[in-house]
Amino acid sequence: MRHLYVFPLAALFALQALVPFVHAQDAAVDPKPTEEKPAAEKPAEKPVELPTKLKVVHLENPSGVTVHAGTGHVFITSRQGVFRFAPATNKIYLEIEGFPTDVYGKGPKYNIGPLGCTLWGADRLIVPDGSQPDGEEIVRVYKIADELPAKPRKATESEFVLGPIKGNPEANYKGEGNYYASVVWNDSIYVTANGDDTKGWIVSSKIVDGKPGDLVGAIATKEKTQVDAPVAITVTPDNSSLVVGQMGEVSVPGDSLLTFYDKEGNLTKNLKTGLHDITGLAYSPKTGKLYATDFAWAEEVKTTGGLFELVIEGDEVKPKKLLSLDRPTALSFDKEGALYITVFGTGKETGDKPNGGLIRLEPGL
């Protein structure tokens, strides 16, 4: 496995100070927030201040992030496996390793492993996978403890395995795959998938007596919206609706949708966003505002994408860009309102080491 580092944002201009990751790596604290605009450039109303810190670098194509409400530990999925970052000690640990590797994308293509991660209660981690061919992909559920791992476990050491949804050669169906993000809602696990482009399935597993059932197609989003690729998924703060970011074609700019489904799977809202490729959705636990990450896959300027507030007014979504980022993939709030975002690119030269990272935004959104 390649080396991994935990590193403060300000220190990225002095890479010679890096220390190789062995098991856990300390990070110095960067006391300097993002520079504010001069007073003359500020709008009349108080602007959102986004002091940021790059908490982890040298992640390879990180695609998922979730924060444990009790411990504050941050779980991250990347091509290398599943990591756990402990903000209190500023250390990173390899939690699960040994996933295969697949390649995903059109135009730019990326090596991927496990794609997403979501907590199920306080002691289970759901990991949708993207590391195998369609028809062989699975969703794994791992038992986790509050204590930091003494050593990484293998990818095969899961408590539950959901799937695969196999192909059917006679029907020219290659099976389901590229399970990206998940959420626990309505006594079920819901997972976005990108195997069958004609259906755009959100698959689900019913939870009975604390155990997940078979993985089956639940909502055919492509049939309902005429747009490809359900990727991001979350639940409204009042727990009434499933919220899905329909990414759309990676080669078509501005086609991402924000959609809402009720508990029967009925499409209740289908809103154009003008964003290119929504990869993450999260509601602020403090304000209830909705935020999204836009990967902007086909855009030549890597920072075209970023972090957006999605302001919904009637049947319109007005995206408000808050931060430019290089290929952001997922986001998750902690209970205090700090926001963690995974990115494929940190914007800094890292030689032959992976250039992905984890960014933290201070509470305030």
C-alpha positions in Angstrom: 0.0 0.0 0.0 1.2 3.5 -0.7 2.1 5.8 2.1 -0.4 8.1 3.7 0.1 11.3 5.6 -1.9 13.5 7.9 -0.9 17.1 7.2 -2.0 20.7 7.9 -3.0 23.0 4.9 -0.4 25.7 5.6 2.4 23.2 5.7 1.8 22.0 2.1 4.2 24.6 0.9 7.0 22.8 2.7 6.6 19.1 1.6 10.1 18.3 2.6 8.9 18.0 6.2 6.7 15.0 5.5 7.0 11.9 7.7 6.0 8.5 6.3 2.8 6.9 7.5 3.4 3.6 9.4 0.3 3.0 11.4 -0.9 6.3 12.8 0.5 9.7 11.9 0.4 13.0 13.9 -0.5 16.3 12.3 0.5 19.7 13.4 -2.3 22.2 14.0 -2.6 25.0 11.4 -4.0 28.0 13.3 -4.5 30.1 10.2 -8.0 30.1 8.6 -8.7 30.8 5.0 -7.9 34.5 4.3 -10.9 36.8 4.3 -11.7 39.2 1.5 -10.9 42.9 2.1 -13.8 44.7 3.8 -14.5 46.7 0.6 -15.1 43.5 -1.4 -17.6 42.0 1.1 -21.3 42.2 0.3 -23.7 44.1 2.5 -24.9 41.1 4.4 -22.5 39.1 6.5 -20.8 36.5 4.3 -20.3 32.8 5.1 -16.8 32.4 6.5 -15.2 29.1 5.4 -12.0 28.6 7.4 -10.6 25.3 6.1 -7.9 22.8 7.0 -6.6 20.0 4.9 -6.5 17.2 7.5 -5.3 14.2 5.5 -3.3 14.0 2.3 -2.1 11.1 0.1 -5.4 9.4 -0.1 -6.0 7.7 -3.4 -9.3 8.7 -5.0 -11.3 9.0 -1.7 -15.0 8.7 -2.5 -16.8 8.4 0.9 -16.9 10.0 4.3 -19.0 9.7 7.4 -18.7 11.0 11.0 -19.5 8.9 14.1 -21.8 11.0 16.3 -20.4 9.5 19.5 -16.7 9.4 19.1 -16.3 12.1 16.4 -14.2 9.7 14.4 -14.2 10.2 10.6 -14.4 7.2 8.4 -13.1 7.6 4.8 -13.2 5.2 1.9 -10.5 5.3 -0.8 -8.9 3.1 -3.4 -6.5 2.0 -0.6 -9.3 0.8 1.8 -11.2 2.3 4.7 -9.5 4.7 7.0 -10.4 6.2 10.4 -9.3 9.7 11.3 -9.4 10.8 15.0 -9.8 14.6 15.1 -9.0 14.7 18.8 -5.5 13.3 18.3 -5.0 14.3 14.6 -4.1 10.7 13.7 -5.2 8.5 10.8 -5.6 4.7 11.0 -6.1 2.1 8.4 -9.3 0.3 9.4 -10.0 -2.2 6.5 -7.7 -3.2 3.7 -7.5 -5.7 0.8 -10.2 -4.5 -1.5 -9.8 -5.2 -5.3 -9.4 -2.3 -7.7 -11.6 -1.4 -10.7 -11.6 1.5 -13.2 -14.5 3.9 -13.5 -15.3 6.8 -15.8 -15.6 8.1 -19.3 -12.9 10.5 -20.5 -11.0 10.8 -17.2 -10.8 7.3 -15.7 -10.0 6.6 -12.1 -8.9 3.5 -10.1 -11.5 2.9 -7.4 -12.1 0.6 -4.5 -14.8 0.9 -1.9 -16.9 3.9 -2.9 -19.0 5.0 0.1 -19.5 4.7 3.8 -22.4 5.3 6.1 -22.9 4.5 9.8 -25.8 2.2 10.8 -26.3 3.0 14.4 -23.2 3.4 16.5 -21.5 0.1 15.8 -21.9 -0.8 12.2 -20.4 0.7 9.0 -22.0 0.2 5.6 -19.4 0.2 2.8 -20.9 0.1 -0.8 -18.3 -1.3 -3.1 -17.0 -0.3 -6.6 -14.0 -2.5 -6.8 -15.4 -5.5 -8.8 -17.2 -6.0 -12.1 -20.9 -5.3 -12.4 -22.8 -8.4 -11.4 -20.2 -9.2 -8.7 -20.4 -6.0 -6.7 -21.5 -6.2 -3.1 -22.3 -4.0 -0.2 -20.4 -4.9 3.0 -21.5 -4.2 6.6 -18.7 -4.1 9.3 -18.9 -4.1 13.0 -16.9 -1.2 14.5 -15.8 -0.3 18.0 -15.3 3.1 19.6 -11.7 2.2 20.2 -9.2 2.9 17.5 -8.1 -0.2 15.5 -4.8 -1.8 16.7 -4.4 -3.2 13.1 -6.4 -3.3 9.9 -8.8 -6.1 9.2 -9.3 -7.7 5.8 -12.1 -6.6 3.4 -13.6 -10.0 3.6 -14.1 -9.8 7.4 -17.5 -8.2 7.3 -20.5 -9.0 9.4 -23.0 -8.9 6.5 -22.6 -9.1 2.7 -25.5 -7.7 0.6 -25.7 -8.8 -3.0 -24.5 -9.4 -5.6 -27.3 -8.6 -8.1 -26.1 -10.9 -10.8 -26.4 -10.4 -14.6 -28.6 -12.3 -17.0 -26.8 -13.1 -20.3 -30.0 -14.1 -22.0 -31.5 -10.7 -21.3 -28.2 -8.9 -22.1 -28.1 -7.7 -18.5 -24.6 -7.4 -17.0 -25.8 -7.0 -13.4 -25.7 -4.2 -10.9 -22.6 -2.5 -9.7 -20.7 0.6 -8.7 -22.6 1.0 -5.4 -21.7 4.5 -4.4 -23.5 5.9 -1.4 -26.0 4.6 1.2 -28.4 5.7 3.9 -30.5 3.9 6.5 -34.1 5.0 6.3 -37.6 3.6 6.7 -36.2 0.4 8.2 -34.1 -0.3 5.2 -30.7 0.3 3.7 -30.8 2.3 0.5 -27.8 2.3 -1.9 -27.3 4.2 -5.1 -26.0 2.1 -8.0 -24.6 2.7 -11.5 -24.7 -0.7 -13.2 -27.9 -0.8 -15.2 -27.9 2.6 -17.0 -31.4 2.0 -18.4 -32.9 1.8 -14.9 -30.7 3.9 -12.7 -31.4 1.8 -9.7 -31.5 2.7 -6.1 -31.3 -0.7 -4.4 -32.5 -1.6 -0.9 -32.2 -4.1 1.8 -35.0 -4.5 4.4 -33.8 -4.6 8.0 -35.6 -7.3 10.1 -34.7 -8.1 13.7 -31.4 -6.1 13.3 -30.4 -8.0 10.1 -30.4 -6.8 6.5 -32.3 -8.9 3.9 -31.7 -9.4 0.2 -30.5 -6.6 -1.9 -33.1 -5.7 -4.5 -34.0 -3.0 -7.0 -36.2 -0.4 -5.2 -36.4 2.8 -7.3 -35.7 3.0 -11.0 -34.6 6.6 -11.0 -33.7 6.8 -14.8 -37.3 5.7 -15.7 -38.7 8.4 -13.4 -36.4 11.3 -14.3 -34.9 10.4 -17.8 -31.5 11.3 -16.3 -28.7 8.8 -15.5 -26.7 7.9 -12.5 -28.1 8.3 -9.0 -25.1 8.9 -6.8 -25.6 11.1 -3.8 -28.2 10.2 -1.2 -29.5 11.5 2.1 -32.7 12.0 4.1 -34.6 15.2 4.9 -34.2 16.5 8.5 -37.9 15.6 9.2 -37.2 12.0 8.0 -40.1 12.3 5.5 -38.2 12.0 2.2 -35.3 10.3 0.5 -33.2 12.9 -1.3 -31.1 11.8 -4.3 -28.5 13.6 -6.4 -29.0 12.4 -9.9 -25.5 12.9 -11.4 -26.4 12.7 -15.0 -24.0 12.0 -17.9 -20.4 12.9 -17.1 -20.0 14.3 -20.6 -23.0 16.6 -20.3 -22.5 19.8 -18.3 -25.2 21.1 -16.0 -27.6 18.1 -16.1 -27.6 17.1 -12.4 -30.9 16.8 -10.7 -32.1 17.1 -7.1 -34.9 14.6 -6.5 -37.2 13.6 -3.6 -39.0 10.3 -2.9 -41.6 9.4 -0.3 -41.6 6.2 1.7 -43.5 4.4 -1.1 -40.8 5.3 -3.6 -42.9 7.9 -5.4 -41.1 10.8 -7.0 -42.4 13.9 -5.3 -39.9 16.6 -6.6 -37.6 16.6 -9.6 -35.6 19.8 -9.7 -32.9 21.0 -12.1 -29.8 22.3 -10.3 -27.5 23.5 -13.1 -24.6 21.6 -11.4 -22.5 19.2 -13.5 -22.1 16.0 -11.4 -23.5 15.9 -7.9 -21.6 13.4 -5.8 -22.6 14.2 -2.3 -25.5 15.6 -0.3 -25.8 16.5 3.4 -28.0 18.7 5.6 -26.4 20.8 8.3 -27.4 19.6 11.7 -27.4 23.2 13.0 -29.3 25.1 10.3 -31.0 22.4 8.2 -29.5 23.9 5.0 -28.7 21.4 2.2 -25.2 21.2 0.7 -23.8 19.4 -2.3 -20.5 18.5 -3.8 -20.1 18.9 -7.6 -17.4 16.7 -9.1 -17.6 18.5 -12.5 -16.2 15.4 -14.3 -15.6 16.7 -17.8 -14.7 20.2 -17.0 -11.0 21.0 -17.9 -10.7 23.5 -15.0 -10.4 21.2 -12.0 -11.8 23.7 -9.6 -15.0 24.3 -11.6 -16.7 21.9 -9.1 -16.8 22.5 -5.4 -19.1 22.9 -2.4 -22.6 24.4 -3.0 -25.5 25.4 -0.8 -28.7 24.3 -2.6 -31.3 26.9 -1.9 -34.8 25.5 -2.8 -37.5 28.1 -3.7 -40.7 26.4 -4.8 -39.8 24.2 -7.8 -36.4 25.9 -8.3 -32.9 25.2 -7.0 -30.5 28.1 -6.8 -27.0 26.7 -6.2 -24.8 29.0 -4.2 -21.1 28.2 -4.6 -19.2 28.4 -1.4 -15.8 26.8 -2.2 -13.9 25.7 -5.3 -12.6 22.2 -5.0 -10.7 19.7 -7.2 -13.0 16.8 -7.8 -15.0 16.6 -4.5 -16.7 13.3 -3.9 -18.6 13.2 -0.6 -19.3 15.3 2.5 -20.5 14.7 6.1 -21.2 16.9 9.1 -20.2 16.1 12.7 -22.6 16.9 15.5 -21.0 20.3 16.1 -21.6 21.4 12.5 -18.0 21.0 11.2 -18.1 19.7 7.6 -15.7 17.1 6.2 -15.2 16.7 2.4 -13.2 14.2 0.4 -11.5 15.4 -2.7 -9.5 13.6 -5.5 -7.1 16.5 -5.7 -5.7 18.7 -2.9 -4.3 21.2 -5.5 -0.7 20.6 -4.3 2.1 18.7 -6.0 2.8 15.4 -4.1 5.2 13.8 -6.5 4.4 10.1 -7.2 2.1 9.9 -4.1 -1.7 10.0 -4.3 -3.1 13.5 -4.3 -6.5 13.0 -2.7 -7.3 14.3 0.7 -9.8 15.1 3.5 -10.8 18.8 4.1 -12.4 20.1 7.3 -14.6 23.2 7.4 -15.2 24.8 10.8 -18.8 25.0 12.1 -20.9 27.7 10.7 -22.8 26.3 7.7 
